[in-house]
Amino acid sequence: MGLILHHPGELVKVSGLYKVIHCAEYETAFEGTCGRACEASQRFVVGERFPTCIDCDELVGYLLIQSAPHILDDPDFASGFVWP
């Protein structure tokens, strides 16, 4: 299965850690050849929307690095758990 680049405004379908790729030409950054690319990672949860970047606006992409269910999706924490 190939890598899927997600875009700002898309609904997050898989909770987990995503690589955030910022670049004025993020298509080039996705190919790994852009010197301006600034990579970081961020956690997103199912149902959220991928955000725009303050600097890059729509020119940002998201790649799933590691899926990780949200803790409230775990049956042990989902029902009856009260935060202190």
Contacts in CASP RR format, 6 or more apart in sequence:
PFRMAT RR
TARGET T0000
AUTHOR 0000-0000-0000
METHOD contacts of the structure
MODEL  1
MGLILHHPGELVKVSGLYKVIHCAEYETAFEGTCGRACEASQRFVVGERF
PTCIDCDELVGYLLIQSAPHILDDPDFASGFVWP
3 63 0 8 1.000
4 63 0 8 1.000
4 64 0 8 1.000
5 21 0 8 1.000
5 30 0 8 1.000
5 61 0 8 1.000
5 62 0 8 1.000
5 63 0 8 1.000
6 12 0 8 1.000
6 18 0 8 1.000
6 50 0 8 1.000
6 61 0 8 1.000
6 62 0 8 1.000
6 63 0 8 1.000
6 64 0 8 1.000
7 50 0 8 1.000
7 58 0 8 1.000
7 61 0 8 1.000
7 62 0 8 1.000
8 49 0 8 1.000
8 50 0 8 1.000
8 51 0 8 1.000
8 52 0 8 1.000
8 53 0 8 1.000
8 57 0 8 1.000
8 58 0 8 1.000
8 60 0 8 1.000
8 61 0 8 1.000
9 49 0 8 1.000
9 50 0 8 1.000
9 51 0 8 1.000
9 52 0 8 1.000
10 49 0 8 1.000
10 50 0 8 1.000
11 47 0 8 1.000
11 48 0 8 1.000
11 49 0 8 1.000
12 44 0 8 1.000
12 45 0 8 1.000
12 46 0 8 1.000
12 47 0 8 1.000
12 48 0 8 1.000
12 49 0 8 1.000
12 50 0 8 1.000
13 46 0 8 1.000
13 47 0 8 1.000
14 46 0 8 1.000
14 64 0 8 1.000
14 67 0 8 1.000
15 43 0 8 1.000
15 44 0 8 1.000
15 45 0 8 1.000
15 46 0 8 1.000
15 67 0 8 1.000
15 68 0 8 1.000
15 69 0 8 1.000
15 70 0 8 1.000
15 73 0 8 1.000
16 43 0 8 1.000
16 44 0 8 1.000
16 45 0 8 1.000
16 64 0 8 1.000
16 65 0 8 1.000
16 66 0 8 1.000
16 67 0 8 1.000
16 68 0 8 1.000
16 69 0 8 1.000
17 41 0 8 1.000
17 42 0 8 1.000
17 43 0 8 1.000
17 64 0 8 1.000
17 65 0 8 1.000
17 66 0 8 1.000
17 68 0 8 1.000
18 41 0 8 1.000
18 42 0 8 1.000
18 43 0 8 1.000
18 44 0 8 1.000
18 50 0 8 1.000
18 62 0 8 1.000
18 63 0 8 1.000
18 64 0 8 1.000
18 65 0 8 1.000
19 39 0 8 1.000
19 40 0 8 1.000
19 41 0 8 1.000
19 62 0 8 1.000
19 63 0 8 1.000
19 65 0 8 1.000
20 39 0 8 1.000
20 40 0 8 1.000
20 41 0 8 1.000
20 42 0 8 1.000
20 53 0 8 1.000
20 60 0 8 1.000
20 61 0 8 1.000
20 62 0 8 1.000
21 29 0 8 1.000
21 30 0 8 1.000
21 37 0 8 1.000
21 38 0 8 1.000
21 39 0 8 1.000
21 60 0 8 1.000
21 61 0 8 1.000
21 62 0 8 1.000
21 63 0 8 1.000
22 29 0 8 1.000
22 37 0 8 1.000
22 38 0 8 1.000
22 39 0 8 1.000
22 40 0 8 1.000
22 53 0 8 1.000
22 55 0 8 1.000
22 56 0 8 1.000
22 59 0 8 1.000
22 60 0 8 1.000
22 61 0 8 1.000
23 29 0 8 1.000
23 34 0 8 1.000
23 36 0 8 1.000
23 37 0 8 1.000
23 38 0 8 1.000
23 56 0 8 1.000
23 59 0 8 1.000
23 60 0 8 1.000
24 36 0 8 1.000
24 56 0 8 1.000
24 59 0 8 1.000
25 34 0 8 1.000
25 36 0 8 1.000
25 59 0 8 1.000
26 34 0 8 1.000
26 37 0 8 1.000
26 56 0 8 1.000
26 59 0 8 1.000
26 60 0 8 1.000
26 61 0 8 1.000
28 34 0 8 1.000
28 37 0 8 1.000
29 35 0 8 1.000
29 36 0 8 1.000
29 37 0 8 1.000
30 61 0 8 1.000
41 65 0 8 1.000
42 62 0 8 1.000
43 68 0 8 1.000
44 50 0 8 1.000
44 62 0 8 1.000
45 70 0 8 1.000
46 70 0 8 1.000
46 73 0 8 1.000
50 61 0 8 1.000
50 62 0 8 1.000
52 58 0 8 1.000
52 60 0 8 1.000
53 59 0 8 1.000
53 60 0 8 1.000
71 77 0 8 1.000
72 78 0 8 1.000
END
